[in-house]
């Protein structure tokens, strides 16, 4: 016996697969075991900035005086 799958059945199965992936990803993101990793990753955009006390101010003589 050959089982034919209609377009609606394929779309329904695709929806179920995406929904299960969404639930799994949500559980992974909000897991308390992952909190330290995400806390460290949250600060990555600021990792390459120099400390505020060592930043050199720009020389005002080299700036343009045009409005």
C-alpha positions in Angstrom: 0.0 0.0 0.0 1.4 3.4 -1.0 0.9 6.3 1.4 0.3 9.5 -0.4 1.0 12.8 1.5 -1.0 15.8 0.5 0.5 19.3 0.5 -1.5 20.2 3.7 0.0 17.2 5.5 3.5 18.1 4.5 3.0 21.7 5.6 1.4 20.5 8.9 4.4 18.3 9.6 6.8 21.2 8.8 4.9 23.4 11.3 5.2 20.7 14.0 8.9 20.4 13.4 9.4 24.2 13.6 7.3 24.4 16.7 9.3 21.7 18.4 12.6 23.5 17.4 11.2 26.7 18.8 10.3 25.1 22.2 13.8 23.4 22.3 15.6 26.7 21.6 13.5 28.6 24.1 14.3 26.0 26.8 18.0 26.1 25.9 18.2 29.9 26.0 16.4 30.3 29.3 18.2 27.4 31.0 19.9 28.4 34.3 23.0 26.4 33.4 23.7 28.7 30.5 23.4 31.9 32.5 27.2 32.4 33.1 28.0 31.8 29.4 25.4 34.3 28.3 26.5 36.9 30.9 30.0 36.7 29.4 28.8 36.9 25.9 26.6 39.9 26.7 29.9 41.9 27.4 31.7 40.9 24.2 30.8 44.1 22.2 32.7 46.1 24.8 35.8 43.8 24.9 37.8 45.8 22.4 37.2 49.2 23.8 40.2 50.8 25.7 39.7 51.7 29.4 38.3 55.2 29.9 41.3 56.5 31.8 43.8 55.6 29.0 41.8 57.2 26.2 43.6 60.1 24.6 41.6 63.2 23.9 41.7 64.7 20.4 44.0 67.7 19.9 41.6 70.7 19.3 44.2 72.4 16.9 43.7 69.6 14.3 40.0 69.8 14.2 38.2 71.7 11.4 36.8 75.1 12.3 34.1 74.9 9.6 30.5 75.1 10.8 
